[in-house]
Every structure is written in structure tokens, then in C-alpha cells.
């Protein structure tokens, strides 16, 4: 089986009212663990690679690891760039075998976000590569933080009217929205809370799959509710890294 695009995955998820798991990968063991678990459950999966993972493990090695997972597991697998910072890194991944890319120009002005996203889509769509964009900003967890600002980046919630205009003008395939999540491991005394009503408002203004970033550590009940309200892709990274780290400590300690 070859790598697939996320187009068909999301079509089924959108119509079926469920979400696809999107997991960040950094090495062989993580790729194996994720894909074997998905194969046991006969579940399609999106394997994501961040800019940091590309620097750490090398683009080519990661692509070949994912190709090996395709040989070993009879499930649909898409290879996705997570948080592509600019056109160049998105273009590199498109040329390098990725079937989906995210252009994250959310730190730019609304107009520039639209412009940059359209530039990536212009290159990606003719090659059958899906494009995810982001509107609003996802927070970043810092150890000394536990408030609504959640670290160094204040959460700017996605506005429904902006989401509608953004999707119409860019033609992006999926949209990552900001409704209260953050990247990283939450402090022990901090309970994350999703703005579910805002999610419903956004869902009612756009007709494409919505993406929830920073899904790690959020209560299962809130994730499930978000899926019911229209999220079709759940990003998980920190939970995977933490599980790997904890097991590594346990194994090396024996």
C-alpha cells in the first residue's frame, strides 16, 4: 500500500462525524508503536513530522521509516508536515514525498496568512497534496505557567467570521482552530478547557474538516465532545513523547 492523501480520509470522517488521529513521529520506535496500534484497530492514521523532527531525524530517514510501516501494516497512512513555518519548508516536503502539509502563518496578519496559504496551495493542489492552515494561535505550555496565556504565546481564539472568510479565500482543505488548547504538557494543577460553543459557531460557518492542535492531556470527555461538534483531526504529540520518555527511564533503570 502506498501513502495516501488526507482527502479521502477526511471525506469519510467529515461525513461519518468522527476524527482521525494525527501523531507526531521522531524515530523508529514511535513509528512502530503508533502504526501497530492503529493496525490492531484497523484505523487510518496521519503520521506527522515537525520541523524539529526533520532536523533531528533527517527528512529522508523519516520518510523511509513511514514507508516501512506501510509494508508492515495494512492500513491507510498519510504523511503530514506539522506547523510548516514558511513556503520553502512546505515546498520541500511536497517535493520530498509528503502527502499533506500544514502552512502555519497564524503569527502573520490575517491578510498575509491568506496570501502565504494560497501560495502553498497553488503548488500543493496540482500534485494532489492536501493543505492545512491555522487561524488564531495555539498556546505554548511553560513550566511556570498555568493561566489563559499558557506560557509565551497568548491564545488568540479563532473568530467564526474570520474562519469563513479565510476558508473561502484560500481554499484550504482543513483548518486548525484555536479554542483553548496548548502545545506541551500541562502543569499538574492546570485543567485545560475547550471553548465548545465557539467550536460549534465555527463549524456552522465553514464546510471543511476542523483540526484540534494540542490534544495531549485534554480530558477524553472534552475531546469526544469536540469531535461531536465538528473536529475531524486530533493532533497528539506531547503524550507520545512523554510515554516514550517514561518507558525509556523505566527500561534503562532496570
DRENZA-774853 format. One record per residue (C-alpha): x, y, z. Coordinates in steps of 0.02 Angstrom, whole numbers, padded with zeros to 5 digits, always signed. Example, Ala and Ser with C-alpha at 12.3 -4.5 7.8 and 13.67 -1.06 7.14 Angstrom:
REM DRENZA-774853
+00615-00225+00390+00684-00053+00357
END
This chain:
REM DRENZA-774853
+00000+00000+00000+00062+00174-00045+00047+00332+00057-00123+00413+00039-00177+00593+00045-00290+00651+00185-00427+00698+00062-00519+00532+00064-00485+00507+00250-00566+00673+00292-00711+00648+00172-00760+00491+00267-00726+00570+00437-00825+00726+00393-00974+00626+00331-00961+00499+00473-00938+00626+00613-00776+00555+00681-00594+00612+00694-00430+00545+00625-00285+00530+00745-00131+00628+00692+00026+00580+00787+00197+00662+00782+00340+00543+00748+00525+00564+00784+00605+00392+00773+00580+00209+00727+00505+00153+00893+00371+00288+00890+00325+00249+00709+00313+00064+00752+00209+00090+00908+00083+00205+00826+00058+00107+00666+00049-00063+00752-00084+00004+00871-00182+00077+00726-00168-00085+00629-00240-00182+00777-00389-00065+00774-00398-00058+00584-00389+00131+00596-00319+00252+00467-00183+00365+00535-00091+00525+00496+00093+00524+00542+00157+00700+00569+00332+00770+00558+00379+00936+00636+00521+01049+00584+00615+00992+00740+00592+00809+00694+00660+00842+00519+00816+00920+00594+00836+00782+00723+00800+00626+00621+00825+00690+00443+00687+00705+00314+00742+00552+00214+00756+00436+00364+00582+00483+00424+00505+00455+00252+00586+00283+00240+00527+00236+00414+00349+00279+00364+00369+00180+00202+00424+00031+00307+00267+00050+00413+00164+00040+00254+00243-00127+00212+00212-00198+00385+00036-00131+00416-00114-00142+00301-00193+00025+00346-00208+00193+00259-00064+00307+00312-00040+00490+00266+00124+00582+00294+00097+00761+00351+00207+00911+00387+00157+00986+00555+00173+01175+00576+00267+01218+00419+00336+01390+00456+00350+01454+00278+00326+01417+00094+00501+01343+00075+00482+01204+00204+00310+01160+00136+00380+01151-00041+00524+01042+00019+00404+00918+00098+00288+00918-00053+00437+00879-00165+00502+00753-00038+00355+00634-00036+00235+00705+00094+00052+00686+00051-00008+00828+00162+00068+00988+00230+00021+01120+00356+00066+01300+00324+00060+01393+00489+00060+01578+00452-00052+01616+00600+00076+01733+00676+00062+01845+00523-00076+01969+00489-00242+01898+00430-00208+01960+00253-00032+01889+00248-00093+01723+00320-00214+01712+00174-00079+01760+00048+00050+01634+00110-00078+01495+00124-00135+01524-00055+00046+01515-00115+00067+01343-00037-00100+01282-00103-00053+01338-00278+00095+01217-00275+00016+01077-00173-00155+01050-00251-00096+01014-00430+00008+00872-00355-00136+00803-00252-00061+00860-00087-00183+00920+00047-00154+01084+00139-00197+01125+00320-00193+01305+00380-00210+01387+00551-00313+01534+00608-00295+01604+00783-00150+01548+00892-00124+01393+00996-00042+01422+01165+00127+01356+01221+00149+01273+01391+00287+01334+01505+00328+01257+01673+00296+01420+01765+00128+01447+01685-00049+01392+01713-00159+01535+01658-00254+01579+01500-00096+01645+01421-00014+01474+01445+00167+01517+01426+00250+01628+01299+00108+01636+01173-00061+01706+01220-00207+01608+01150-00300+01709+01018-00463+01620+00988-00522+01593+00810-00666+01706+00760-00805+01619+00662-00823+01763+00538-00635+01760+00505-00639+01571+00480-00775+01588+00349-00681+01721+00252-00515+01630+00268-00581+01465+00201-00674+01549+00057-00521+01650+00003-00387+01516+00023-00474+01354-00023-00378+01261+00113-00427+01080+00142-00428+01084+00332-00419+01221+00461-00333+01217+00631-00430+01323+00753-00390+01397+00923-00522+01355+01054-00416+01340+01212-00284+01205+01187-00096+01224+01201+00059+01133+01143+00156+01039+01276+00123+00953+01442+00001+01047+01554+00053+01087+01733-00016+00960+01858-00134+01087+01937-00200+01154+01773-00357+01084+01693-00373+01130+01508-00543+01187+01448-00606+01192+01270-00724+01328+01212-00851+01206+01142-00983+01336+01099-00854+01431+00998-00813+01270+00906-00997+01249+00861-01004+01427+00796-00851+01399+00687-00920+01233+00624-01080+01319+00571-00984+01445+00464-00867+01328+00367-00891+01165+00274-00718+01087+00288-00640+00974+00421-00578+01063+00577-00417+01020+00666-00381+01021+00853-00198+01051+00896-00128+01025+01070-00240+00875+01103-00122+00795+01228-00182+00787+01409-00354+00856+01371-00489+00751+01456-00561+00615+01345-00734+00684+01376-00686+00855+01305-00602+00777+01154-00755+00670+01121-00868+00822+01135-00757+00918+01014-00772+00777+00889-00962+00778+00906-00959+00963+00871-00858+00950+00712-00672+00916+00740-00608+00786+00615-00422+00783+00658-00344+00770+00830-00159+00810+00847-00062+00713+00979+00123+00743+01009+00169+00775+01191+00076+00621+01255+00178+00512+01136+00343+00590+01186+00302+00578+01371+00255+00393+01356+00417+00358+01263+00518+00454+01392+00437+00369+01541+00460+00195+01468+00640+00234+01421+00678+00287+01600+00597+00129+01666+00690+00016+01545+00860+00096+01573+00832+00092+01761+00813-00098+01762
END
